């Protein structure tokens, strides 16, 4: 099977024209058994957090090449990256400020472990609530986004980069800032679309390593079947 055709994740041509060095990986996981993290995953997650804290030390997060690439991308579509941080920077900021990231579930912990290891945004979309394919595109401004924990829906800004599904539902705003309420993976998730993206030179090699690590972690703790591809 052609994995590129089978995996429901796309970049709009306008995105590729504006951001030519974007590197992405998308992975479809089916038949997952999401659950609380096993003792092995929990231990690996704690160890990775300590390793990352030691590696970062006193280095400002803005000086990490992967995060600097995302900051530049945010500025390019009109978003202040110090006000709205990429998912990877937000996660690492929490780690360096609080000293740890709590466990949520096997799927989320595996995603977060890979995210902090590579300083790249990792997303998991529950396909029960999403009509595939997901397309990364510029917003027109009329689309609707429902933020997790927020009662009133909101509209993205025109020109903002969004993830949108086939039914026109925005499942992520400001590229890799925040997912929608319905798309987040939960303990009931069985079919999940995972994405990892980079915006810096040589990002493709890093993304390829990160998606391989994520697949290995998920297969060990959640079972299921996986296929992935590199994009664009």
C-alpha positions as CSV (number, residue, x, y, z in Angstrom):
1,X,0.0,0.0,0.0
2,X,1.1,3.5,-0.7
3,X,1.5,5.0,2.8
4,X,1.5,8.6,1.5
5,X,-1.9,8.0,-0.1
6,X,-3.3,6.0,2.8
7,X,-2.5,8.4,5.6
8,X,-5.0,11.3,5.9
9,X,-2.8,14.3,6.4
10,X,-2.0,16.9,3.8
11,X,-0.3,20.3,3.3
12,X,-2.0,22.8,1.1
13,X,0.2,23.9,-1.8
14,X,0.1,27.5,-0.5
15,X,1.7,26.3,2.8
16,X,4.5,24.5,1.0
17,X,5.1,27.6,-1.1
18,X,5.4,29.9,1.9
19,X,7.2,27.4,4.2
20,X,9.5,25.4,1.9
21,X,11.6,23.9,4.6
22,X,8.7,22.4,6.6
23,X,9.3,18.7,7.3
24,X,6.5,16.5,8.6
25,X,5.7,12.9,9.5
26,X,2.2,11.5,9.8
27,X,1.3,8.1,11.3
28,X,-2.0,6.3,11.4
29,X,-2.5,4.0,14.3
30,X,-5.4,1.6,14.3
31,X,-6.6,-0.8,17.0
32,X,-4.8,1.0,19.8
33,X,-5.5,0.1,23.4
34,X,-4.8,3.4,25.2
35,X,-4.5,3.0,28.9
36,X,-2.6,4.4,31.9
37,X,1.1,4.3,31.1
38,X,2.8,1.0,32.0
39,X,5.5,1.0,34.6
40,X,8.1,0.7,31.8
41,X,6.8,3.7,29.9
42,X,6.4,5.7,33.1
43,X,10.0,5.1,34.1
44,X,11.2,5.9,30.6
45,X,9.2,9.2,30.6
46,X,10.6,10.2,34.0
47,X,14.2,9.4,32.9
48,X,13.7,11.4,29.6
49,X,12.5,14.4,31.5
50,X,15.6,14.4,33.7
51,X,17.9,13.9,30.8
52,X,16.3,16.8,28.9
53,X,16.5,19.1,31.9
54,X,20.2,18.3,32.3
55,X,20.8,18.7,28.5
56,X,19.1,22.1,28.4
57,X,20.7,23.4,31.6
58,X,20.6,27.2,31.6
59,X,20.2,27.5,27.8
60,X,17.2,29.7,26.9
61,X,14.6,27.7,25.0
62,X,14.6,30.3,22.3
63,X,18.1,29.3,21.4
64,X,17.2,25.7,20.6
65,X,17.4,25.3,16.8
66,X,14.1,23.4,16.6
67,X,12.2,25.9,18.7
68,X,13.8,28.9,16.9
69,X,12.5,27.4,13.6
70,X,9.0,27.3,15.0
71,X,9.2,30.9,16.3
72,X,10.3,32.1,12.9
73,X,7.4,30.2,11.3
74,X,4.9,31.7,13.7
75,X,6.2,35.2,13.0
76,X,5.9,34.5,9.3
77,X,2.1,34.0,9.5
78,X,1.6,36.9,11.9
79,X,1.7,35.3,15.4
80,X,3.8,36.5,18.3
81,X,5.7,33.3,19.4
82,X,6.2,34.7,22.9
83,X,2.4,35.0,23.3
84,X,1.4,31.8,21.6
85,X,4.1,29.2,21.9
86,X,4.5,26.1,19.8
87,X,3.4,22.9,21.5
88,X,7.0,21.7,21.9
89,X,8.1,25.0,23.5
90,X,5.1,25.0,25.8
91,X,5.9,21.5,27.0
92,X,9.6,22.2,27.5
93,X,8.7,25.5,29.2
94,X,6.5,23.6,31.7
95,X,9.3,21.1,32.2
96,X,12.0,23.7,32.9
97,X,9.7,25.8,35.1
98,X,7.9,23.0,37.1
99,X,10.5,20.2,37.0
100,X,8.2,17.5,35.6
101,X,5.3,16.8,33.3
102,X,2.5,14.6,34.7
103,X,1.4,11.4,33.2
104,X,-1.9,11.4,31.4
105,X,-2.1,8.2,29.4
106,X,0.1,5.9,27.4
107,X,-0.6,7.6,24.1
108,X,-0.2,11.1,25.5
109,X,2.9,10.2,27.5
110,X,4.6,8.6,24.5
111,X,3.9,11.7,22.4
112,X,5.2,14.0,25.1
113,X,8.3,11.9,25.6
114,X,9.2,12.1,21.9
115,X,8.3,15.8,21.9
116,X,10.7,16.7,24.7
117,X,13.4,14.3,23.4
118,X,13.5,16.1,20.0
119,X,12.0,19.5,20.9
120,X,9.4,19.0,18.1
121,X,5.6,19.3,18.3
122,X,3.8,16.0,18.4
123,X,0.1,15.8,18.0
124,X,-2.4,13.0,18.3
125,X,-5.9,13.3,16.7
126,X,-8.7,10.9,17.7
127,X,-10.3,10.0,14.4
128,X,-13.7,9.3,16.0
129,X,-14.2,13.0,16.2
130,X,-12.4,14.1,13.0
131,X,-13.4,13.6,9.4
132,X,-10.2,12.8,7.5
133,X,-8.2,14.0,5.8
134,X,-6.7,16.8,7.9
135,X,-5.2,19.6,5.8
136,X,-2.8,22.2,6.9
137,X,-3.8,25.5,5.3
138,X,-4.2,29.3,5.8
139,X,-7.5,30.2,7.5
140,X,-10.0,32.4,5.8
141,X,-11.3,33.6,9.2
142,X,-14.8,32.2,9.0
143,X,-13.9,28.7,10.3
144,X,-14.9,27.6,13.8
145,X,-12.6,26.3,16.5
146,X,-13.7,24.8,19.9
147,X,-10.9,25.1,22.4
148,X,-10.6,22.5,25.1
149,X,-12.3,23.7,28.3
150,X,-13.8,26.7,26.6
151,X,-17.6,27.0,26.2
152,X,-17.7,29.5,23.4
153,X,-16.2,28.6,20.0
154,X,-13.9,31.1,18.3
155,X,-12.7,32.0,14.8
156,X,-9.1,31.8,13.6
157,X,-7.5,35.0,12.3
158,X,-7.4,35.3,8.5
159,X,-4.0,34.0,7.3
160,X,-3.4,32.0,10.4
161,X,-2.2,28.4,9.8
162,X,-4.8,25.9,10.8
163,X,-5.4,22.1,10.7
164,X,-8.9,21.5,9.2
165,X,-10.8,18.3,8.6
166,X,-13.0,17.3,5.6
167,X,-16.1,18.7,7.3
168,X,-14.5,22.1,7.8
169,X,-13.9,21.7,11.6
170,X,-10.6,23.3,12.8
171,X,-8.8,20.7,14.8
172,X,-5.7,22.8,15.6
173,X,-5.0,26.6,15.6
174,X,-1.8,28.6,15.0
175,X,-0.2,25.5,13.4
176,X,1.0,23.6,16.4
177,X,-0.3,25.8,19.3
178,X,-3.4,24.0,20.5
179,X,-5.8,21.3,19.5
180,X,-9.6,21.4,19.4
181,X,-11.7,20.0,22.2
182,X,-13.0,17.0,20.3
183,X,-9.8,15.9,18.5
184,X,-7.6,15.2,21.6
185,X,-6.7,11.5,22.2
186,X,-8.4,9.9,25.3
187,X,-8.6,6.5,26.9
188,X,-11.3,5.6,24.5
189,X,-9.2,6.4,21.4
190,X,-8.7,3.4,19.1
191,X,-7.7,5.0,15.8
192,X,-5.4,8.0,16.0
193,X,-3.5,10.2,13.5
194,X,-0.1,11.3,14.9
195,X,1.9,14.2,13.4
196,X,5.4,15.4,14.1
197,X,6.8,18.6,12.3
198,X,9.9,20.7,12.0
199,X,10.7,24.1,10.6
200,X,14.5,24.2,10.7
201,X,17.2,23.1,8.3
202,X,17.8,19.3,8.4
203,X,14.5,18.9,10.1
204,X,13.5,16.0,7.9
205,X,16.1,13.6,9.4
206,X,15.1,14.6,13.0
207,X,11.4,14.1,12.2
208,X,12.2,10.6,10.7
209,X,13.9,9.5,13.9
210,X,11.2,11.0,16.1
211,X,8.3,9.2,14.3
212,X,10.3,5.9,14.5
213,X,10.7,6.3,18.2
214,X,7.0,7.2,18.7
215,X,5.9,4.1,16.7
216,X,8.1,1.9,18.8
217,X,6.8,3.3,22.1
218,X,3.2,3.0,21.0
219,X,3.5,-0.5,19.7
220,X,5.0,-1.7,23.0
221,X,2.5,0.0,25.3
222,X,-0.7,0.3,23.2
223,X,-0.5,-2.5,20.6
224,X,-2.2,-1.8,17.3
225,X,-1.1,-1.4,13.7
226,X,0.8,1.5,12.3
227,X,1.9,3.0,9.1
228,X,3.7,6.3,8.6
229,X,5.1,8.5,5.9
230,X,7.3,11.6,5.6
231,X,5.9,14.8,4.1
232,X,5.8,16.8,2.0
